[in-house]
Amino acid sequence: MTKKLQEKYFVYMVKCADQTLYTGLTNDIEKRVVAHNTGTTGAKYTRGRRPVMVVYIEQCETKSDALKRECVVKKLTRKEKIFLCHSRESGNPERTDNVEIYPRFPSARE
């Protein structure tokens, strides 16, 4: 019997149209963002705040790791989340090996 390929899991943040940030977890970023922007399967929080734009993605080794990381990120303040989104660009060595930064979003009111 062949071993099933291990799925990749991602913690991500999207910026909503009202400039709020939503943090989530998925194994398919593209499909999840489409769901947030078009379907009824997106998070209830984002349904009334469309469109959303991905501003941060972090790959985790396992679903368990992703769930733990999502919990940590969700507990951050808005200011800390914005810093996290820009940390790779600013040269912060923390967690840069598995993080993708998407286009900067306009400075939001703290």
Secondary structure, DSSP 8 states (H G I E B T S, - for coil): --------EEEEEEE-TTS-EEEEEES-HHHHHHHHHHSSSS-HHHHTT---EEEEEEEESSHHHHHHHHHHHHTS-HHHHHHHHHTTTTT--TT-TTEEE---------
